[in-house]
């Protein structure tokens, strides 16, 4: 029995599978996030008043001195995260002797039914494990377009997801 051979001009077909994951950033306004997630807004202006500040190491100061102007000139979220935030997160890891997991741009799917899924800007965990995100975690959201108020809705959704994730573990 002869096997049919493919002609020399065989066409390759690429199959793309679309995964519908509603990202945290789909919460477009703070009001929508609060209403959709059934939250109550309480403002606190002295939330960290009892926390003693930690002085940055010389290594962090040097890194930021080297990268701050470049990050400002490039002026994209990606540049800011790579050149400004990453040195800060590495400083946190040094302070805790590497016992902090650092995740950047990872999926954090906690509750699909409430829209608490998608990519997070940053997640820190109290574990040196870098393969899996393990509780307890905190999520961190970059300010959008140098405006702290932009991105609050994403921050609220990610904070709730972190709370649910931590309580479940």
Buried (B, 14 or more C-beta within 10 A) or exposed (E): EEEEEEEEEEEEEEEEEEEEBBBBBBBEEBEBBBEBBEBEEEEEEEEEEEEEEEEBEEEBEEBBEEBBEEBEEEEEBEBBBBBBBBBEBBBEBEBEEEEBBBBBEEEBEBBEEBBBBBBBBBBBBBBBEEEEBBEBBBBBBBBBEEEEEBBBBBBBBBBBBBBBBBEEE
